[in-house]
Amino acid sequence: MVTVTYAGYGVWEKTRDATTAIKQAYAQGTRKFLATNDWVGDPAPGERKYLYILWDAGGYTASGVVGEDDDRGVNLP
């Protein structure tokens, strides 16, 4: 079982907490997460933002990060 513990979206000190939005999307079946303004709006207009996610995967902590306009995404199990 995966538990999202924290997610943030932005750049440097212009980051917003995206934990609730990511948890909701995960609960609804999303497993690939891209860095888009859809999660919490645009915290830094004109700058390239990043989505980073920390999760507990049954006894170990894992993390992933993806940049805006990168189609690889963060893939949660």
N, C-alpha and C positions, 0 to 999 in steps of 0.2 A: 504494500500500500504506500502511495506517495502522499506526502503532506507538504504543500508549499508553505515555507516559513517566512519568506520575504521576496518581494519583487519591487524593483525600482526602474523608472524610465526617465531618461534625461541625459544631461552631461554636466560633469563637475558639480558645482553647488546649485545647479538648476535641475534638480532631480525631484520627481514626485513619486510617492508611494503608490505602487500599482498592485499591491498584494491582494486586495479584495477583488479587483477586476480579474486578475490571473486565476485566483482560486475559483471564482464563479465560472470562468471559461473552462477550467479543468473539470469541474464538476459536471459541466454540460457536454463533455466529451472531447474538447480540444486538447491535442497533444503536441502540436507544433505551434510555437509562439514566435511571431515576428515583431520587430521593433517598429511600431506604428503609433501615430497620435491617437488612434482609436481607444487605447487603454485609459489614458488620463488626460487627454488634451495635449497641447504642445507647450512644454515647459521652457523651451529655448528656441523661439522662432529663428530660422535661418542657420541654425547649427545642427550638425549631425548628432542625433541622439542614440542612446544604447538602452536596450532592455536587458536587465540581469535578474536572474531568478535563482533562489536558493531553495532546496527542498530536502526533506528527509525521506529516504527510500528504504524504510524498514531497517533502521539501525545504522545507516551511514548517511552523511550529509553530502549532497552533490550540488553543483552549480553550473550555470551556463550563461553566456552573454552573446548578444547579437546586435549588430549595428543596423541603423536605419538603412533601408534600401538593400539589405542583404537577405537573399531568399533562403538561406540555410535554416534559419530559425533556431530556437532552443527547443529540443525535443525531449519531452518528459515521458517516462515509461507509463 
